[in-house]
Amino acid sequence: MRILTRLSARADAAYDNAYHHKLRGRLWKGLEGSEYDDLHDKNQPKPFVYSNPFPPGEIHEGDERNLLVASTDESLLAYIAENLNHDPELNIGEMPFHVDEITPFSPDVGEPGTSGTLETGTGVLVRIPPWRFDDYDIDVDHDEAEFWRPEHTMEPFQNQIEANLDKKHRLYAPDYRPGPSDTEGDLFDGYELIKTFALPVTPTMGREETWVLSKWRFDYTVRDDDHRRHLNLALDVGLGERNSLGFGFVNIQDHDQ
C-alpha cells in the first residue's frame, strides 16, 4: 500500500540529492508514540520505503512536487499521513514544502500471467559481504562489505536482493507463505541496468559516507500467486538495503495481460 503526498514549494530552493536522512527523520516523527516507534532502533529491515521528492530539479516557489511512501502496513501509513496532515510544513533540509493533499492507493503487479516492468525510483543499495568474495571471485584489498558494481557480474546482485527480500518476507509476511527462495523461478525475467552512481549519504547523525548505488528496470511475468506476493512485497518495502533511508524504491512502469 502507498500514500501519495502532493506538495507545493513554499520558497525557491536548490534540489538536495542528499535528502535521505532529513526526510527519514520527518517520517519517523509521524511514528513517535505509536506501536512502530521501537522499530527505529532495531537492526532489521523496516516495513516501509519512500520515494525522492519528485520530479527532481531546481525548485521555485509554488512548484508542485510529489512524495510516495509505501509499506506492508496500512496502519503505519495512517500514522504518517495523520502527522503530515496535522503539521503540513514539510521541510526536507533546505527544501521547504507544504503538504496539499494525501491520497492512499494500492499498486499491484497483476494476476498470474501478467507481464510488466518495475523501475527503480531511487538507487538500489547492494553490498556483498566479505564471506561471499570467494564465491564471486571478487579480489579486493579490504575485508568490509563491497558495494555492487557492474564488474562484479549479475550473480551477486541477484542473490543479494533475493536474500534481502527473503528476510523482509520472514519479518512482514505470514509464516505459512513461502518466501522468494522457497519457490522455483527467478524474481525477475530481465535486468536492465540504467546506471550506477556514487552518492554522499548520512546513515546516522554526524557521519557521512559515499555509497555506490544502481538504478534498474526489471521485467517480470507473474508465475503464480506466491510470485505475485513477492513482487508486491518489493513494491511495499523496496529492494536491497537501507530502504528506510529511501533506497530501493520501485514503481510499476507498465504491465499488461
N, C-alpha and C positions, 0 to 999 in steps of 0.2 A: 504494500500500500504506500501511497505517497501523498504529500501535500504540496501544492503549487502556490508559492507566495509571490504575488505581484508587488513590485517595489517601484518607488519613484525617488529620484535623486533629489536631496534637499540642497545640494550645492555642487559646484564644479569640483571635480577630483580626478587625479590620475588613477588608472586601474591598477590595483595592487595584486600582482600574481602570487604574492606570499600571504594570502588572506586566511590560510587554513587555521592557524592557531587561534586567531581572534574570532572567527566565525564559530569555531568549535566551542569556545568559551560561552558565547551567547546561547547556543543551543543547549548546552549543559545547564545554563541558568534556568531554562524552562523546565528542567527535570529536578531542580532542587526541592527537597522535601517530599518527593514522590517515591514510589517503590523502586524506581530506576536509579535513584541517586547513588546507591552503593556500587553500581556498575562502573562508576567513574574510575575507581582505584583498582579494579580487578584486572589482572593480567590475562585478558582473553578478548577475542573479537567482540565488538559491541553490536547490538541489534539494530544499527541504523547507519546510514551513509547519506551524503548530500552532494549536491552539485556545486559548481562555482556560481557566483552571481553572473548570469549570462543575459545577453551576449557580452563578451569581454570587449574592452576598448575604452578610450577616453570618455569620461563621464561629464555631462553638462547638466546643470540644474534643470529638473523636470524630466530628464531622460527616464525611460522605463527599463527596468531590469527584472529578472525572474530568479527565483531560488527554489530548487526542489529538495525536499527531504524525504527519504524513503526508510521504511522499517518493516520488520516482520510483525510489529505490534501496533495495532490501531490506537491503543490507549497511550502509548509513548508519544505518538504523533499528536494526539489530542492535547497532551500537556504542553508540547512545544507550540502548537497553534494558539492555545489559550494565552501563553506568555507573550507571544508576538502580537496578539490582538490587544492585550492589556497594556503593553508598552510598545507601541508601533514605531518608535525610533530605533532603527537597526543600524548601528554604526559598526562597520566592518573595517577596523583600522581607521584609515583616513577616508574611507568611502562612506558618506552619510546617506542613509536611505530612510524612507517612510514606508511602512507596510500598508498597502492599499486594500489588498484582498487576499484571502486564503481559501483555496479550493482543494478538497480531497478527491483522489481518484485512484483506481487500481489497475495498472497495466498488466497485461497477460500475454505471454508468448504465443498462446493459441493452443487449440486442441491437438491431439496426436495427428500427425500428417502435415501440420502447418510448417512451412519454411519461412525463414526470415533472417534478419541481420540485427545483431546488437552492436552498438558503437559506444566506446568509452567517452564520457563527457569530461572526465578528469583522468590524469595519469594513473596507471596501474603500478603499484609498488610490489615487486617480486624480489626477494632476497634468497640466495641459495646458501643453505647452512654449510659450514666447513666440512662436516662429516659426509657430505654428498659430493665433495670436489672430485674425488677419485672416480665416482660413478659416472661423472660427466666429463672426465678428462680436463678439468679446469686447473690450470697451472698458474697460481698467483703467489705473491710473496707476503701473504698475510694469512692469519687464521681467524679472521672475522667473516661474517656473512657477506657474500659477494652480490652486489646489485646485478640483476639480469641485464645482459646486453645481447644484441643480435649474434655476436661471435660465439656465444655460449650455446647456440642452436635452440630449437624449439622444445626439445625434450624436457629440460629442467623447467622451462616456463610452464608447459602444460602440466607437469607433475606437481609443481608448487601451487598453482591456482586450484587444482583439483583437491590436493591435500588440505588447503586452506578452506575451501568450500565444505569439505567433509567435516572439519572442525566446527564451522558455523551450523551445519546441519545437526550435529550432535547437541549443540547448545540450544538451538531455536526451532527444531522440527520435532515432531512426535517420535518417540523411541522406536515405535514399530515400523516406521517408514525406512526403507533402505537409503543410504547416502550415495553420493556420486560414485565412489569407488566400489560400492556393493553391486552395481549394475553394469551390464555389458554396454560397450559403446563409449565413444568419446563424448565429452561435454559439448564440443562444437565440431562442425563439419569442416570449417575452414578458418584460418587465422590470417588476417591481413594486417601487417604492421604499418601503421601510419607514420609514426616517428618515435624516436627515443630522445629524451632531453634531460638535462640536469636542472634542478630547482633548489634554491635555498629554502629550508624548512625549519621551523621551530617546533620540535617534537615536545619539548617541555619548556617552561618559562626559563629564560636566560641561557638557553643552549641552542645554537643554530648549526645545522648540518647541511651538506649538499647531498641530495638523493638523486639517483638515476631512475627515471620513470619511463613508461611507454604508453602510447595510445594505439588502439586497435579497432578493427571491425571483425566481428565473429559471426560466421554463417552457421545456422542451425536448422535442423529438421526435427521436430518433436517426435520422438520414437513412441513414447507411451506416457502414462500419467506420472510415473516416477520422474522421467526426464523433464517433463513439464514443470514439476515442482522444483527440481534442481535449478532450472533456468530462471524460474520466477524468484527463487531464493537469491540468486545473483542480482536480480533487479532490486530486491529489498535490502540487501546488506552489502552489496558490492563485491568486486573481485580483488584478489590479492590482499595485501596487508594494509593496516592503518586506515581503515575505512572511516573511523570516527574523526580523522583529520580531513575527510573529504576525498580520499584517493580511491580509485577503482569504481567510481560511479558509472553505471551503464544505462543506456536508453535503448528502446526498441526503435531501430531506424526504419524498418519496414517488415511486414510479414504478409503472407498470402496463403491461400489453400493450394 
